[in-house]
Amino acid sequence: MDTQSPRTQTTQAATGRRPARGLFRGRTTALQTAVVFLFLGTVAANIGPRLGAAADLNERRGDAVRELSALRASIDHYKSTVGVYPDLSRSFDALLAGGRSAPVLTAAPVNPLVHSAAVSTRATPGNGWLYGGTSGPEAGTIFALDSAGKTLDF
């Protein structure tokens, strides 16, 4: 025979308390709801600015693509009109309305990524554009530069 007494379950009537419920069973309390909203608010406050900065960078990158495309078309127009590539080694004067041969721009293009209209034949930080020169394998090509001076060819 079994000498141990059979296990009996304690009931609510015997203890005077309700049985414990799981954390998410039944209705949620106001405290649980407040904790969830506090957590979501904290996450949104930390991630929101990062998403906004990424969207701003994508917008500026799109603006740079459009500006670079227009600039390349202007260089091609100058070449077809004059017969040689413009000398943009230091400025956009050859393409501006004040240029001698074939003015195709009304103002120097500003690179939206670095907010600079400076052009050079060397990729250096602070310049907005990198120009390939008037002769050689890179003749007539132009690239946008980022803030570190790296070329961004679109």
Buried (B, 14 or more C-beta within 10 A) or exposed (E): EEEEEEEEEEEEEEEEEEEEEEEEEEEEEEEEEEEEEEEEEEEEEEEEEEEEEEEEEEEBBEBBBEBBEEBBEBBEBBBEEBEEBBEBBEBBBBBBEEBEEBBBBEEBBBBBBBEBBBBBBEBEEEBBBBBBBBEEEEEBBBBBBBEEBEEBEE
